[in-house]
């Protein structure tokens, strides 16, 4: 899955009563909290505390192969894009409701941040995201084949660095970094399909607010990982309020010039 495909999926969804964000809106390629900061002429802090969440969806490769076999490369790619949009729409909408921000996409995965969270909202978001996969993850191809998508989610809690890299004449990129993100990646590697895996930092912060199932460990560091079995007293999702529209000069640096031009001219479906 490409970054434009994933961001287009994110662009299609809106869980608030305000204006719908359309697929060809370049602003959908920028995290919502970053857009708020840009609108206010402010910088986001480069040292942040909260929850990092990594969600990886599997099953798109066999779906790609099935659609290409049945429909041919061109129509198969079109049908794949529809399904990618539908699934990521559902998953990201659940994240939105708990204050999560998609920082970046990598392959069929998203790295997310929930600022100021102690792990509670991240766990609630992960549970809702897994439920969204259950609802949307069974894909029946036009030829009648069924492909099952699945997801694994990892959660870590603590401090991280958040900053911007890149050349504004080419593209700016939002980045999360630090030992917390390394720990998150290690936890994700110990997760299996359908799991919500809590990194040791999340286990320690959440304490008796969660019940854990199978315990695992990072063989290199010895840090504990636990499969979330239950979250006591989960928070309710809240409505999402979209930031005010940004002027073009603030948006353009966040997209590659070719991508920006396609979106600006209403050709986002060709990304």
ChimeraX attribute file (.defattr): number of C-alpha atoms within 10 A of each C-alpha:
attribute: neighborCount
match mode: 1-to-1
recipient: residues
	/A:1	15
	/A:2	12
	/A:3	17
	/A:4	17
	/A:5	22
	/A:6	24
	/A:7	22
	/A:8	27
	/A:9	25
	/A:10	25
	/A:11	24
	/A:12	19
	/A:13	22
	/A:14	20
	/A:15	17
	/A:16	15
	/A:17	10
	/A:18	11
	/A:19	11
	/A:20	13
	/A:21	16
	/A:22	16
	/A:23	22
	/A:24	19
	/A:25	18
	/A:26	25
	/A:27	26
	/A:28	20
	/A:29	23
	/A:30	22
	/A:31	17
	/A:32	21
	/A:33	18
	/A:34	17
	/A:35	22
	/A:36	19
	/A:37	13
	/A:38	18
	/A:39	15
	/A:40	12
	/A:41	9
	/A:42	11
	/A:43	11
	/A:44	15
	/A:45	9
	/A:46	12
	/A:47	13
	/A:48	18
	/A:49	17
	/A:50	19
	/A:51	29
	/A:52	29
	/A:53	31
	/A:54	24
	/A:55	22
	/A:56	19
	/A:57	21
	/A:58	17
	/A:59	16
	/A:60	19
	/A:61	14
	/A:62	13
	/A:63	23
	/A:64	17
	/A:65	15
	/A:66	20
	/A:67	24
	/A:68	18
	/A:69	12
	/A:70	15
	/A:71	16
	/A:72	12
	/A:73	14
	/A:74	11
	/A:75	13
	/A:76	21
	/A:77	16
	/A:78	16
	/A:79	19
	/A:80	22
	/A:81	20
	/A:82	14
	/A:83	18
	/A:84	18
	/A:85	22
	/A:86	17
	/A:87	22
	/A:88	28
	/A:89	22
	/A:90	21
	/A:91	26
	/A:92	25
	/A:93	22
	/A:94	23
	/A:95	25
	/A:96	23
	/A:97	19
	/A:98	24
	/A:99	21
	/A:100	25
	/A:101	22
	/A:102	23
	/A:103	21
	/A:104	20
	/A:105	20
	/A:106	12
	/A:107	11
	/A:108	20
	/A:109	20
	/A:110	21
	/A:111	22
	/A:112	23
	/A:113	28
	/A:114	24
	/A:115	19
	/A:116	15
	/A:117	18
	/A:118	19
	/A:119	26
	/A:120	22
	/A:121	24
	/A:122	29
	/A:123	29
	/A:124	22
	/A:125	28
	/A:126	27
	/A:127	21
	/A:128	21
	/A:129	24
	/A:130	22
	/A:131	16
	/A:132	20
	/A:133	20
	/A:134	15
	/A:135	11
	/A:136	19
	/A:137	22
	/A:138	15
	/A:139	17
	/A:140	13
	/A:141	17
	/A:142	13
	/A:143	11
	/A:144	9
	/A:145	12
	/A:146	13
	/A:147	18
	/A:148	16
	/A:149	21
	/A:150	20
	/A:151	24
	/A:152	23
	/A:153	29
	/A:154	32
	/A:155	32
	/A:156	32
	/A:157	31
	/A:158	20
	/A:159	19
	/A:160	20
	/A:161	16
	/A:162	19
	/A:163	16
	/A:164	13
	/A:165	11
	/A:166	12
	/A:167	11
	/A:168	14
	/A:169	12
	/A:170	13
	/A:171	14
	/A:172	18
	/A:173	17
	/A:174	16
	/A:175	14
	/A:176	20
	/A:177	13
	/A:178	12
	/A:179	12
	/A:180	21
	/A:181	23
	/A:182	12
	/A:183	22
	/A:184	27
	/A:185	18
	/A:186	20
	/A:187	27
	/A:188	25
	/A:189	12
	/A:190	19
	/A:191	21
	/A:192	14
	/A:193	13
	/A:194	17
	/A:195	21
	/A:196	27
	/A:197	34
	/A:198	30
	/A:199	28
	/A:200	22
	/A:201	21
	/A:202	27
	/A:203	24
	/A:204	13
	/A:205	15
	/A:206	18
	/A:207	9
	/A:208	11
	/A:209	14
	/A:210	18
	/A:211	15
	/A:212	16
	/A:213	12
	/A:214	10
	/A:215	12
	/A:216	18
	/A:217	16
	/A:218	16
	/A:219	10
	/A:220	7
	/A:221	9
	/A:222	10
	/A:223	15
	/A:224	18
	/A:225	29
	/A:226	24
	/A:227	23
	/A:228	22
	/A:229	14
	/A:230	15
	/A:231	17
	/A:232	11
	/A:233	10
	/A:234	15
	/A:235	14
	/A:236	10
	/A:237	16
	/A:238	12
	/A:239	13
	/A:240	17
	/A:241	14
	/A:242	18
	/A:243	17
	/A:244	12
	/A:245	12
	/A:246	15
	/A:247	11
	/A:248	11
	/A:249	8
	/A:250	13
	/A:251	20
	/A:252	21
	/A:253	18
	/A:254	24
	/A:255	22
	/A:256	14
	/A:257	14
	/A:258	11
	/A:259	17
	/A:260	22
	/A:261	15
	/A:262	16
	/A:263	21
	/A:264	15
	/A:265	9
	/A:266	13
	/A:267	14
	/A:268	19
	/A:269	15
	/A:270	12
	/A:271	14
